[in-house]
Amino acid sequence: MTKKNFGKPPRTAYSLGGTEAENDWLLQDSFYESAQYQQIISRDDRKCFLVGRTGAGKSAILTRLEEENPEHIVRIDPDNLSLPYITSLDVIRYLTDLGVQLDHFFNALWKHVLLIEIIRHRYQVDSEEAKNRFLALISEKIKRDRSKQLALQYLEDFEGRFWVETDERVREITDRLESQIKDEAGVAIGNSIGKINLGASDTVLASSQERTELAARFQRIINDTQMARLNQMIKVLDSDILDSSGHFTYVVIDDLDKDWVDESISNDLIRCLFRAVNDLKKVQNLKVIVALRTNIFDYLDFGPKGGQEEKYRALTIRLRWTHADIERLLTERVKAAGLKFDTHGVSKLTDVLPSTNKTRGDALAFILRRTLMRPRDAISYLNECYQLNGGRPRISWDCIHQAQPYYSRGRLLALRDEWKPTFPGIDRVFELFRGASVKMDQDEFRKRLDEAVLLMADSGFSGTVWMTKLGEPILNSTDTDDWSEVYQPLTRMLFEIGFIGGSDRSSSHAVWSYEDPGFSESKSNLRAKHSVAPQRRRHTPTPRCDVRGGCTAFGGV
């Protein structure tokens, strides 16, 4: 892979780069290699799940890895996996409604995709001729091992067409399952295949006994997925395909947070991907890296189905940034931007920020207090300053204050976009806090939470499902109930997404989720001695006003 060339930006458009990796023309020249980056690229460190909030730098890390190791990267794009096709199939919905566990099938599907993509990359298999060369070479290597020879026949089960596009192979496997289910359904129900409609209505009409018998028959088909030969092929991958350090391969999977997966099945699909990746850790010269947004990872249900949740979390790197990390990252960007724009005398962060003084304090600390400690937030804030500053690299305190409401509005929209897949209609809840006090006491905060729960009475509110779950304790409460018990579920959600912070009455500093993720778990932190600070924007600086990464721009927008 050749390095991307975003070109030199126009002289009048000074900025610190783009906020998204794919559009960031400064990324190549200013990438900050944090300790977490070193950890994820390490061939010896087996941690392989990269989890972080939107804007935390997941895609930037994977882009850098790809640039630095162009001959050793396999990137799998979820858009090319036909996942919407899988989740929309009647047979998948039919089996799910019957209670058939599809984990075995999904796990095998992921292993198949990963295995074939690695083979294609390793041997440049892009035609039938290349496929035949690969099979001949591997067959010669494993000719004395009968079990490996049988495993290799797995590839021929698909007519050796593994050079075709990934989505075609995924569809082929899924269509084969559908045919098997229809055949079995025809035998079980006593109908011809052509008369069977695998829709949800079939399971509704079936008796309880019939449903149980059907589920058992179909579960056997799912469990008969050729996992044994797939697992044997993984051994071939380890000992005969990626058989030296020169063949070390990174497989990168990003963008699993798009809205192309049916929500009712997405949890199972992603969880089974984690299981498949864990099984592939035994391949010595392979590292599969999966990037996932925090809100999706936290809602994966490893417990009842996946088991051993602690094992998967032990393989996870959660992207977190310190003040020092972001300062170094911005310093690298200022240095790179100085070279791009030929700005004389601008080569470090202190060259673009106003000097620290007793009255106004430290400019970088002021900016970072108004972020969720993510690179995207800090870059966005400074770029807003440059928009107002006419593209000049040096900014003043006045510019920093003037940029605050524009930054704030953008961060509120970003927070909405980040969480609306999980909490549809979350923007309606945000609006209820417009004009809130800088620090709300319990009564004011409770009033706004009560209003949020009442949104369920509005037919236009799209978040009834999640609000019902979080608001049920409030609706069923009495005057004698403990406030912290009743309001914790909804409060915890708003805290965890970064919309509110909490503080002791005696403290001017609000605690935010990036500082203490477990703060809202303790009910004692929600009782009367504490107050709540919403993400808020002021036109004038005040030590009691914390504007964070999704700032709601309350009051006088």
N, C-alpha and C positions, 0 to 999 in steps of 0.2 A: 504494500500500500504506500502510495506516495503521500507526502505531507500536504495537507490542505494549504492553499495559499489564498488568504482572504484579501490580499492586496493592501496597499497603503491607503488609509482613510484620508479624506480631504483635510487640508490644513486648518480649516475653520471649525472642524468638528471634533475638537479635543475631547476625549473621554477616556475612561479606564476600561474600555472594551464592552463586549456584550454580556448580558446576564444569563444567556443560555449557551451551553458548550458548542452546539452546532453553528451558532452565529457569532461566536466570540473570536474576533480577529486578533486578540492579544493573547489567546490561550497558549499558543505554541511558544511564544517568546517570554512569557511571564508566569509559567506554571510554578506553583509553590509546592514542593515535594514534602508534604507533611509526614509525620510519623505514621499516620493511618494509610497514606498512600504507599509508603514503603512496606507496610504490613500486607496490603492487598496484592501487591505485585510480587511479593516474595514467593519463590518457588518452594520454599521449605515450610512456610506458614500455611497451615491447612484451612484457615478461616477464609470462607469463600462467599458469604452472603453480605452484601454491602447495603446497609439500611440507613436511610436518612430522610429528613424533610425535603420538600421541594426547595431547590436553591442551595442545598448543602454541599453540592459538588460531586454527586455520584457520576453523572455523565461526563464531567470534566476529567475525572480520574480514569474512566474507561477509555475516553478519547486519547488521553496521554499515553496510556498503556498500549493502545493500538499504534500510535505514532512511533513509539520507542521499540516495538517488536512486530514490525509489519509482516514478517515471514512466519510468525508463530501465533497468529490470531485467527480464530474462527468466531465471527460475530453472527449470532442468530437473532433475526428480527422477528419479534412476535407477530408482526403484521403478515409474515410469510408462512405462518403455521396453520392457517385455516381454522383458528380457534373459534371465530364466530360461526363457522360452518359446523363444527363439532357441537357447540352448545345449543345450536338451533335445531339439530336433528331430532325428529320425532322419537327415534329409538333411544336417544340419550334421556330425553324427558320422560319417556315411558318407563325406562328402567329406574330412573331416579324416583318417580312417583311410586313404583312398586317397592321401593326400599332396597333395591339391589346396590351393593357397594361397588362403585366403579374404580376404586383406588388401584386395583391390580391392573386394570386396562390402562388408566392414565399413566401409571408408573412405567409400564412397558412402552407406552407411546413416547414418553419423554426419553427413555433410554434408547429407543430406536432412532429418534431424531438426532440425539447427541452422537451416537455411534456412527451413523451414516455421514453426518456432517464432518466429523473428524477424519473418516476414511477419505471422503471426497477431497478434503484439504490436503491431507498427507500425500495422496497419490495423484492429485490433480485429475480425479475421475469426472470427466464431463462428456463422455460418449461411451457407446457400447464397446468400442475398441479399447479405450482406456480401462473400462471395467474388466474386460477379459485379461488385460495385462496384469491388473491388480490381483485377480483371482488366481491366475497362474503363479504369480510370485508368492502369494500367501500359501497357496496349496503346497508348493514346494517346501516352504518353511515348516509346515505343520504335518507333513506327510506321515510322520511316525507317531502322531498323537491322534488316536481314533476319536476321542471326545472333541478335540478341536476341529477335526474334519466335519463332524456332525454339526457343530456350531456354525461352521462356515456355510453349510447348506441353508441356514436361515436366510441368508441374503438371496439365495435363488428362489425362495418361496415367493418373492416379489418380482419374479422373472428377471432378476438382476438389474431392475430399472432404477437403481438408487442414484443414478446420475441426474435424474430429472429434478425439477424444482421441489423444494421441501414441501410446499403445500400440496403438491400432487401425491407425494408419498403418504402424507398424513390423511388425505382424503381416501386413498386406497385402503389403508388400514381400517379406517372408520367404516367405510362402505362394506368391507369384509365382515366386520362385526355385525353390522346391520343385517346382512344376508344370513348370518348364522342365527341371529335372534329371530328373524322372520321364519326361518326353517323350523326352529325349535317351537316357536309359537304355533305354527301350523300343526305340528305333531301334538302339542299339548292341548290345544283347543279343539282339534279335530276339523280344522278348516283347511282349505287350500291357501297357499301363500298369497295368492292374488286377492283374497277376500279379507285379509287382515289389515286393519288400520291401527298402527301403533301410536295411537293418540292417548291423551290423558283420559278420555271418556271410557276407553276400554277398561281401565283399572277401576274406574268408579262403578261400572256395571258388574264387574266380577265380584263373586262372593269372597268372604274372608278366606275361606279354605282354598278357593281357586287362586287367589292372589298369593297366598303362601306357597302353593305348589309351583306357580309360575316363577315366583322370585327365586325359589330353590333351583329350578331348572336353569334359569338365566344366570344365576350366580355361578353355577358350575362352568358355564361357557366363559364367563369373565375370568374365573380362576384358572382356566385351561390356557390362558394366554401364554405364548411360548417364552415365559420368563426364564426357564432353565437354560434354553439355548442362548437367550440374550445375555444372561450372566456369564455363560461360557465364552461368548464373544468378547465380553469385557476383559476376560483373562487373555484372549488373543490380542486384544488392543494393547494390553500392558506388556506382554512378553514378546510380541511379534510385529506390532505395528509401530507403536511409540516406544521402541526398544532401546533408545539411547537418549542421552541428554540433548543431543543435537536435534531430536525430534520433539522437544518439549513444546506443548501446545496449550495456549490459553483459549478457553471458550467463554465468550462474553455474551450475556443475555441482559438486555436493558429494555426500558419502556414497557414493563409488565403492568404499568399503572394506567394504561389507556382504557377507554370505555368500550373496547371491542368484545369483552367477555360478559356473558350472561352472569349477573351477580349471584344467582343461585348455585352456579357450578364453579365459578372462578376460584373460590376458596379451595375446593378439592383439587383443581388443576394445578394451582400454584404450590399447594402443600405437597402434592405428588412430585412436582419438579424438585422440591427440596430433598425429598427422599431419594430420587434418582441421582441427584448431584452427590448426596452423601455416599451412595453406593459406589460412585465413580472415584471417590477419593483414594481407593486402593490402587488406581493406575498411577504409577510413580511419576511419569513425565507428562502429567495432565493436571490442569487446574481450571475448573469451571467456576466462573464468577457470575453471580446473579445480583443485579441491583434492584432494589425494591423500596418503594416509598414507605415511610414509617407507618402511616395510617393503615396501609394494606397489611404489612407484616404483623402489626399488633392485633389485627382482627383475624389472622389465620388461626384456625382451630386445630392445633396439634394434639390437644388432649385426647378426646374420645376416639378419634380415628387414627391420627398420625402417631401418637405415643411418643414418649421420650422427648418432650418439648425442650427440656433442659439441654439435650444433646444438640439440637439445632441452634438454640440460642448461643451455645458455646462456640459455634462456627460463624457467628455473626459479628461484624464490625459495624457499630453504630457511629455514624459520622457526627462528631462534635468538634466545635471550634472554640478556642480560647481567644482572649483579647490579643495575646502575643501572636498567635497563629494568623489572625486576620490582619494584624499590623504588618507582619512579614509578607503576607499575600499582597496587600495593597502597595507595599514598598516595591515588590517585584513588578507590579503593574505600572507604577509611576515611572520606574526605570525604563521599562519597555516602551511605554507611551512617549517618553522623552526622546527616544531614538526614532520612533515612527514619525513624530511631528517635528523633529529637529528643534525642540524647545531648549534653548541654551540655559544652563543653570538650573534645570529641573531634572534631578536624577534620584531624588529620595522623597519620602512621604512628607517630611518637614518642609520641603520646598513648595508644596502646594497648599498646606494647611496654615491657618493663622497661628501665631505664636501663643503659647500657654500664658495666661495671666491670672492674677488672683481674683479678678472680678468675674471673668467668664469661664475660667478653668481650661481644661484640655479639650481641644476641638475633636480629636478622634474619640475620646471617651464620651463626649456629648453625642456624637453620631452613633456609636455602638450601643449606647443606652437606648436608642430608638430602633434597635433591630432585634431579631431573634438570634443574634450571633451566628448568622449565616453569611457566606461571602456575597451571595446575590443581593442581600439587603444593603450591605455596606457599599457595594459597587453602584447600586441603584441610587442611593442617597447622593453620593458624590457626582454621579452623572447628572442628577437633577440640578446640582449646583452649577455644573458646567453649562447646562442649558440656559440657566439664568445669567450666567457670567459671560455670555457671548463667546464661549469656546476658549476662554483664556485659562491656562493651567492653574494660576494662583487664585485662591478663593478667600473671601473675607468672612468674618463672623456674620455680618449682615446677610451675605449670600446664603450661609448655612441656615440661618433662621428663615429666610424667605423661601428656601427650597422645601422646608419641612412639610407644609400642607400638601404640596404636589407629591412628594414622596409618600406621605401618609395615605392619600387617596389610592395611589398605585398599590401600596402594600395591602390595603383592605381588599381590593379586587383580587390580588394574588392569594390572599388567605381564603377568600370565597372560592376561588377556582381550585385551590388545593383540596378543600374539604367537601365541596358539593357532591362529588361522587359517593362519599360515605354518608354525608348528612345533607340530602337534598333540601333546598329551602333555607340553608343556614344563613343566607344573607338577610332573611326576614328577622331572624333572631338578632343579628348584628344591629339592625336598624333600631331595635327596641332600646339600645343603649346609647343612642345618639343624644347628646346633651347631658350625659351622666356626669356626676361629680368626679373630680380627679380621683378621689378615694371615697368609695361608697361604703356607708355603714350597712349593717345587716338588714335594716328595714328597707332601705332604698334598693339594695341588691335583690332582696326577696320579692319586692314589688315587680321588678323587671323580669325575674324568673317566672313569676305567676303569669305575667303577660305572655311570656314565651310559650308556656304550656297551653294557654288559651288559643294559640294559633291553630290548634287542632280543630277548632270549631269553624275555621275558614276553609271552605271547599277548595280554594285556590292555593292552599299551603301544601307543598309537595313533600313535606317531611313528617307526615303523620305517623308513619311506622316507627321511626327512631324516636320521635318525640313522645309517643305513647310509652315506649319502654323506659325512657329516662324520666318522664313526667308523671308516671303512674304513682310513685310514692307521694308526690305533691297532691294529686287529685284525691287520694285516699287518706290523707292525713287529717288529724284532729288537732285541736289547740294544745293538747297535752303532749304531743309527739316532740321528740328532740329535733330541733331545727337542723342540726348537722346530719342527722339520719335521713331526713326527708329531702333535703336539697342537695345532698352530696352528689348523686349520679349526674345531674345536669351541670352542677358546678364543676365537677371533675372533668367532664367533656370540654367545657369552655376553657378550663385551665390547660388541659393537655394539648389542645390545638393551638394554644398560644394567644388566645383572645383576651384573657384576663390574667392578672397576677394577684397575689395575696400578700398582706403584710400585717405586722403587729401595729397597733395604734401608735405606739411610741416610735415607730420607725418610718422614715421617709422613703425607704427602699422597698420596692415590691419584689417578691420572689416570683420568678417565671419558670415555666416548665423546663427550659433548657438548663436552668441552674439547679433545680431540685425536682426531678420528674415525679417523685413520690409525695410531694408536698400536699396535694389534694387528697391523697389516700388516707391521711390522718384526719379523723373527724374533729380532733381537738383544734386543728388549724382553721376550721370553718366556724368556730364558735365566736361569741360576741367580742372577745378581746382582739379579734382580727378584723381587718377591713379588706375590701376588694378594689383593685385598681384596674379599670378597663384600658385597653390600648387606646391612647388618646393623643390628640395633637393640640398643641398650643401655639399661638403666634409668637409668644414671648417665652423665653426659657424659664423654667422653675425646677428646682431639685425634686419636687414631688410629682412631676409629670413625666411618666415613662411612656414613650411612644415606641411600640414594638413592630415587628416585621409585617404585621397585617393591619397597621394602624387604622383606626376607624374614622379618623378625621371628624370627631364629634364637635358639634357646636360651631355654627357659623361658617359652613362650607360654602 
